[in-house]
Amino acid sequence: MDIGDMRRDFESEGLDRQHLNDNPVIQFENWFEDSRKAGILEPNAMSLATSGADQMPDIRTVLLKYFDERGFVFYTNYGSRKARELDENPRAALLFPWIGLNRQVRIQGAVEKVSKSESLRYFTSRPRGSQIGAWVSEQSKAITSRGLLEQKVAEMKRKFSSGEIPLPDFWGGYRVVPERIEFWQGRPSRLHDRFEYVREADAWTIQRLQP
């Protein structure tokens, strides 16, 4: 299938240096709020790229659950494929594709586990069904049928039929500590605006990149 003629021009006001906050986390927050107000579906959905010891790139969509000056946090099963890859190579890249606003944000950095108290705080805020799901799924492992998964759900519902559901010791959060953050604004004729923040010690430098 030849889809080479699929294209559209990106109409926007563009992005100038004077419109950028010197702090990329604040700039990210500003754009994140813009995406929420614009009705972008799941603006916290992000592509997470990892690569383990075999150097084979891997990518999937996860949900951002928290961010601040320390980094960008998501949660997963510590036995999952992504977790194994992060154990082998604790570096990752994130992509937020806010296509409806002709924008995207790319983030690269080192990855660390969040504290158990942070994981517990988020876990207890989840719906009960999601808490059960965390206990049930041996994420990324093969299973012969969905029926077995549903059977495990029923078993866990009986096990935790009363009281709070505890945090599994194999489940928790990761924080991507940013070293580079790029803000991309689509422009007509593919002459897009791109600004890259690079962390140097405790400060950020900003440079415009060619499209």
N, C-alpha and C positions, 0 to 999 in steps of 0.2 A: 504494500500500500504506500503510495507516494503522497505524503502530506506536506511537501515542501512549500506549497502555496498557502498554508494556514498561517496567518499572521494578522496582527492588528497594531495600529499605532498607539503608543501610550500617551494620552493627553493628560498633562498635569502642569501645575505652576512651577514645577522644578524645585530644586533644593540648593540653597546658597549657604556659604559658610556662616554668615551672620545669623542664620535661622537655626543653627545648631547649638545645643547646650554644650558647654565644655566637658560636662560629665556624661559619658555614653549611657550610663544606667538611667539617668534622668531623661535623656533623649529617647531611650527605649520606652520608658514609662509614658512619655508624651505620645509616641507613635502607637503604643499599645492602647491607650485610651482613645485615640482617634479610630482605631480599628473596632473597638467596642461600640463606639457611638455610631459608626458607619454600618453596624449590623453584620460585620464579618462573622461567618460561621466558625465557632470555636477559635477565636483569635489566639488562644494559648496552645493550639496544636503546633508542634514543631517537629521537623525532621531531625533525628539524632543519628549522626554518622560516627561509627567506631571502626577500629581495626585491631584484631588480636595478633597473636604471635605469628600466625600464618600470613599476615600482611594483606589478607583479602578484605577489601572495604565492605562494610555492611551498613545498612540504613533502614530506619523504620520511623513511624510517627508515634510520638509520645506527647503527653500533656505537661506543660509547664505549670507548676503548682505554687511556686514562690520565687521571688527575686528581690535582691537588694544589692548593696555594694559588694558583698562577698561573692555573689554569683547567682546562677540560675538552677533551680532545683526541680527534679522530677523523681518519681518513685517507681520501684519495680521489684521483682523477685530477684534475690541475690544469686539464685541458681540459673537464671535465664542466660541466653546466649549473649545478650548485650553486657550482662554483668561479668561473664567469663572473659569477654574481650576487654572490658575495662580493667579487670584484674591483671591481664597480660600487658595492656598498654593503656595506662590511665590518662588518656587524652581523647578529646572528642570535638566534634563540630555540630552546631545547631543551625537550623534554617527556619525562619518564620516567613512563609509565603503569603503575604497579604495582597494577593493579586487584585482584589476588588479596589484597592487604593493605588494600584501600580507601585507597590512597595515590597521590599523584602529586607530582612535583617539577617546577617550571617555572624555567627559567634564561634570563636575557636579558643580552646584553653585546656588546662589541666582539669582532672576530675578527682573528686574526693567524696567519700561517704559522709553524709550528714550525721549528726549525733543521734543516739538512740532516742533521746528526749524529743528531738525534732520529728523523728519518724513516728513516735508514739502520738505526739500532738496531732499530726496530720491523720494518722490511722484512725484515731478516735473520732475524727470529724467526718469520716466517710460513712455513706449509708451502710446499714447492716449487711445488705446483700453483697456489697463490694468487699466488706471485711471477710465474709464467708469465702468469696471468690479468691481472696489472697491466700487463704489457708488451703483451698482445694487444688489450685492449679500448680503443677510442677512445670512452670513456664518454659516453653521451647522444646519440651520432651515429647516424643511420639506417644500417641494413644490410639487404641484400635477402634474406638467408637465414641460418639458423644454420649451414649447411654452410660458409659463408665464414669464420665465426668459428672453427669447428673446424679448418678448414684452416690458419688463422693460428696456432692452438695447436700444431698439428703442426710448423709451420715454426719456431716459437720453441723447441720441445722439441729439435729438431735443432740449432738455433743454440747453445743453452745445454746441450748434451748432456753436457758435462763441466765441472767447476768450479762456482764460485759464480755465482749470477745477480746482476748488478749492479742497483743502484737506478735506476729510470728517472728522467730529469730532469724528467718531466712528472707525477710522482706524489709525494705527500707528505702531511703533516699540517697540520691547522688547530687552533688553540686558541681556544675561546670564553672570553674573560676576563669573569667574571661581574660585573655591576653590580646585578642584582636576582636573588634566589633565593626562590621561594615553596614552602613545604611545606604540602601539603593532606592532611587526614585526614578521610575520610568519616564522617558521623554520621547517626543516624536523623532522619527528617523533613526531610532536606536542610539541616539546621542544622550544616553542616560546620565544622571548625576549619581556619583558614588563617592562617599566619604568614609575613610577608614580611621578608626581610633586604634592606636597601638600603645599598650601599657609599657612604660619605661620606669622601673622602680615603682614609686608611688604616684606617678603622674601619667597623664595621657597626652600623646601627640596626635594631631589630626592632619590628615592629608587628603587631597582630592585625587581620586584615581580616574584614569581614562576609562570610558565605557567599554 
